[in-house]
Each structure stands twice: as C-alpha cells, then as structure tokens.
Amino acid sequence: MINEISVGDALWHSFLVWYNDRLDGADYSGPQPKWMLDVHEVFYRDPWLVVHQMLANPDFKDGMDFSLYCVFNKDGACQYQHLMSGDWAWDQAVSPYHALLARFFSSVFEQRTR
C-alpha cells in the first residue's frame, strides 16, 4: 500500500549487515542465534529527500504546524499519535542539531515561495 503513494520519487536503496564478532566467544555457550549467522538486507529511502518531498506536497501549501505538544490520558501516560507528539520531535527541538533541521525546513519553504 505504501508503495502506491504517488507523491515523490525517492528511490529505494539497500545495504547488507551481518554480525561481525567471533561466534565462538568464551563468554557465550550454546547454539548461535540465527540472526548472528545470516546476512540481512536493509532497505531505505533517503530520509532528507522524503521529508523534502513531503513538505513540497501541495496538500501542505497553506503551511504546517510544527508545534510540539503532549497529550496525556486520564492515568497521566503520554499518548503518542503524531510525529510532533513523540519523543523524537522533542529530542530534536532540544538537540544541538535542531538548527540544521530548522535551516532545512526554511529552505524548503523558501524554494516553494519563489
């Protein structure tokens, strides 16, 4: 279903990962877990390009709300529903790298208004 989204043309990339430690370690006994023996292929799309294309989507032409917020249930537990309600958004806002993200978002919006 997600591959049917028509907006954007970010290509899929992949790389291989595998366990790179000795399988006969002195502190490990027993059969090796299958994941330690297999080669795994990880697929991804360029996250910066995906975000750029999302922000260039005409559905967002009137802007987006980038405000962080928290929603709590009656027991006081945080309810995660959207990107801006999650820990990742908060971590980015208080991170030294948030300036980089801010420059990225402002450049995208600047390009759209030209």
N, C-alpha and C positions, 0 to 999 in steps of 0.2 A: 504494500500500500504506500509506504513512504517513497518508494522509487517512482510513483506515479505523480508526484508533485511536479507541476510544470514550470514553476518559477526557479530560475537559476540553472547553471550548467557546470557546477563544481564536479570535477571528475573524481572517481574513486581511485585511491592509491592503496598500496598494501606493503607490508614488510613481514619478515619472519622473525619469530622469537623462540627461544628454547632455553631450557635450564642449563646453566653454564658452570656447574660446580661438580666436584667429584661425586660420583654416585656411590662410592664405597667408603664414605666418611666414617671415621672412628666413632663419632657420636650418633650415628644412625644405624639401626639394625632393622632388619625386616625387608619385605619387598618394596621396591621403589614405586611410588605412585605413578600412574600412567602419565600424568601431565609432565613429570620430570623427564620422561623418555621421548615424548612427542615433540614435533616441530609444529608451532601454531602460526597461522597466518592472520594478521590483524589488518582489517580494512578500515579506512577512514577517508574523510574528505577534509580538505584544507579548512580548518575552523575559521580563519580570518576571512577567507573568500565566502564561506557560508554565511557568516554574520553580515558581511558587506552586501551580499545579495538579499538577505532578509531585510536589511534596512532600506535597500533600494526598491523593495516591493511597493507597488502603488497603493496597496492597502494601508500603508503607513504614511501616506503623503501629507496628512494633517499632523503628523508628529507621533511621538510615543512618550509614554510616561516612564521615566527612568527612576522614579522614586522607590527607595527601599521601604519595605513595610513588613510587619509581623502580624500574623493572625493567630490567636490562641483559642483553644477550645475551653469548655467550662472547667476542665481539670487543670488548666494552665499549661498544657502541652502545645508547642508550636505546631501549626498546621502548614505544611508545605504544599503549595498548589502551583505557583507560577515562578518563573526564574527570579523575579525581584523579591520573592518572599523567602528565598532559600539562603542557606549559609554561604554559598559561593558568591552571591551578589554582595553580601555584607563583607566577606573577606576581601573582595576586590575593592570595595569602597575604602577600606582602611589599609590597603596594601600600598607599598611604595610604587607599585606598578599601575595604580589607578590613573595616574596622569597619562600613561601610554594609552590606556583604553579611552580616556576622555578625548585625546587627540584623534584617535581612530574614528570615534563616533562623530566628532565635529567635522572631520574631513569628509566623511560620507555625506553628511547633511549639506556641507558646503558644495560638494560636487552636484548634489541633486538640485540646488537652487540656482545653479549657473544657467 
